[in-house]
Amino acid sequence: MSAETSQAPARKSPWLYAVAAWPIPGLGHFLLGLRGRAIAFLGLVMFSAGMGCLLQGKLFVVVPGQPLSTLGTLASMAMGVPYFVLRYLTGYEGDITSASYEYGGAFLLTAGLMNALVILDAWDIATGSRQ
C-alpha cells in the first residue's frame, strides 16, 4: 500500500472543530461528517443537563473566596450554550432543600465534563489521531 492511499484526507485545522464543539455539543463531529456520533453526543450532554435540572441540582457559579467554585463553574461552562441558557436566560439555580440536590449537581457537572471530552474527541479525529 502506498503512503498516498494510507493517509486520511486532509482536513481543516483541528481548532475549527474543537471550537465548534464547545457551544453546541456534537457540532464538531457533525462538521467532521460523523452525524450519528454528533447526535449521540448532543443527546448525552442534553440528557445529563436535563436530568440535573429535574433533580434540582446545583449549577456552579463563581463564589469569591471559594476557588473550588471556580473549577466547578469552568467544568459546568464546558457544556457550552446549555450552561448559559440555564444560567442567564432561565435564571436556574437549583433547590438546596431538594433531596436530590447533590445528585442533580453531579449530573450538571457531568454534562460539562462530558462535553469537554467530546471537544477533545473532535480534536483527535480532526488531527487524524483517532477515527
Contacts in CASP RR format, 6 or more apart in sequence:
PFRMAT RR
TARGET T0000
AUTHOR 0000-0000-0000
METHOD contacts of the structure
MODEL  1
MSAETSQAPARKSPWLYAVAAWPIPGLGHFLLGLRGRAIAFLGLVMFSAG
MGCLLQGKLFVVVPGQPLSTLGTLASMAMGVPYFVLRYLTGYEGDITSAS
YEYGGAFLLTAGLMNALVILDAWDIATGSRQ
8 128 0 8 1.000
11 17 0 8 1.000
11 32 0 8 1.000
11 126 0 8 1.000
11 128 0 8 1.000
12 126 0 8 1.000
13 126 0 8 1.000
14 122 0 8 1.000
14 123 0 8 1.000
14 126 0 8 1.000
14 127 0 8 1.000
16 31 0 8 1.000
16 126 0 8 1.000
17 28 0 8 1.000
17 29 0 8 1.000
17 31 0 8 1.000
17 32 0 8 1.000
17 122 0 8 1.000
17 123 0 8 1.000
17 125 0 8 1.000
17 126 0 8 1.000
18 28 0 8 1.000
18 119 0 8 1.000
18 120 0 8 1.000
18 122 0 8 1.000
18 123 0 8 1.000
18 126 0 8 1.000
20 27 0 8 1.000
20 28 0 8 1.000
20 31 0 8 1.000
20 122 0 8 1.000
21 27 0 8 1.000
21 28 0 8 1.000
21 29 0 8 1.000
21 115 0 8 1.000
21 118 0 8 1.000
21 119 0 8 1.000
21 122 0 8 1.000
22 78 0 8 1.000
22 80 0 8 1.000
22 115 0 8 1.000
22 119 0 8 1.000
23 80 0 8 1.000
23 81 0 8 1.000
24 42 0 8 1.000
24 80 0 8 1.000
24 81 0 8 1.000
25 41 0 8 1.000
25 42 0 8 1.000
25 43 0 8 1.000
25 44 0 8 1.000
25 45 0 8 1.000
25 46 0 8 1.000
25 79 0 8 1.000
25 80 0 8 1.000
25 82 0 8 1.000
25 114 0 8 1.000
25 115 0 8 1.000
25 118 0 8 1.000
26 37 0 8 1.000
26 38 0 8 1.000
26 39 0 8 1.000
26 41 0 8 1.000
26 42 0 8 1.000
26 45 0 8 1.000
26 118 0 8 1.000
26 122 0 8 1.000
27 38 0 8 1.000
28 38 0 8 1.000
28 122 0 8 1.000
29 35 0 8 1.000
29 36 0 8 1.000
29 37 0 8 1.000
29 38 0 8 1.000
29 41 0 8 1.000
29 118 0 8 1.000
29 121 0 8 1.000
29 122 0 8 1.000
29 125 0 8 1.000
30 38 0 8 1.000
32 122 0 8 1.000
32 125 0 8 1.000
32 126 0 8 1.000
34 125 0 8 1.000
41 114 0 8 1.000
41 115 0 8 1.000
41 118 0 8 1.000
44 114 0 8 1.000
45 79 0 8 1.000
45 82 0 8 1.000
45 111 0 8 1.000
45 112 0 8 1.000
45 114 0 8 1.000
45 115 0 8 1.000
45 118 0 8 1.000
46 82 0 8 1.000
46 111 0 8 1.000
48 107 0 8 1.000
48 108 0 8 1.000
48 110 0 8 1.000
48 111 0 8 1.000
48 112 0 8 1.000
48 114 0 8 1.000
49 79 0 8 1.000
49 82 0 8 1.000
49 86 0 8 1.000
49 107 0 8 1.000
49 108 0 8 1.000
49 111 0 8 1.000
49 112 0 8 1.000
50 107 0 8 1.000
50 111 0 8 1.000
51 104 0 8 1.000
51 107 0 8 1.000
52 103 0 8 1.000
52 104 0 8 1.000
52 105 0 8 1.000
52 106 0 8 1.000
52 107 0 8 1.000
52 108 0 8 1.000
52 111 0 8 1.000
53 86 0 8 1.000
53 92 0 8 1.000
53 94 0 8 1.000
53 104 0 8 1.000
53 108 0 8 1.000
54 104 0 8 1.000
55 98 0 8 1.000
55 100 0 8 1.000
55 101 0 8 1.000
55 103 0 8 1.000
55 104 0 8 1.000
55 105 0 8 1.000
55 107 0 8 1.000
56 94 0 8 1.000
56 95 0 8 1.000
56 98 0 8 1.000
56 100 0 8 1.000
56 101 0 8 1.000
56 104 0 8 1.000
57 94 0 8 1.000
57 95 0 8 1.000
57 98 0 8 1.000
57 100 0 8 1.000
57 101 0 8 1.000
57 102 0 8 1.000
57 103 0 8 1.000
57 104 0 8 1.000
57 105 0 8 1.000
57 107 0 8 1.000
57 108 0 8 1.000
58 93 0 8 1.000
58 94 0 8 1.000
58 96 0 8 1.000
58 101 0 8 1.000
58 102 0 8 1.000
58 104 0 8 1.000
58 105 0 8 1.000
58 108 0 8 1.000
59 76 0 8 1.000
59 83 0 8 1.000
59 86 0 8 1.000
59 87 0 8 1.000
59 92 0 8 1.000
59 93 0 8 1.000
59 94 0 8 1.000
59 105 0 8 1.000
59 108 0 8 1.000
60 69 0 8 1.000
60 72 0 8 1.000
60 73 0 8 1.000
60 75 0 8 1.000
60 76 0 8 1.000
60 108 0 8 1.000
60 109 0 8 1.000
61 69 0 8 1.000
61 73 0 8 1.000
61 87 0 8 1.000
62 69 0 8 1.000
62 70 0 8 1.000
62 73 0 8 1.000
63 69 0 8 1.000
72 109 0 8 1.000
75 109 0 8 1.000
75 112 0 8 1.000
75 113 0 8 1.000
75 116 0 8 1.000
76 83 0 8 1.000
76 108 0 8 1.000
76 109 0 8 1.000
76 111 0 8 1.000
76 112 0 8 1.000
77 83 0 8 1.000
77 84 0 8 1.000
77 112 0 8 1.000
78 112 0 8 1.000
78 113 0 8 1.000
78 115 0 8 1.000
78 116 0 8 1.000
78 119 0 8 1.000
79 108 0 8 1.000
79 111 0 8 1.000
79 112 0 8 1.000
79 114 0 8 1.000
79 115 0 8 1.000
80 112 0 8 1.000
80 115 0 8 1.000
82 111 0 8 1.000
83 112 0 8 1.000
86 92 0 8 1.000
94 101 0 8 1.000
95 101 0 8 1.000
121 130 0 8 1.000
124 130 0 8 1.000
125 131 0 8 1.000
END
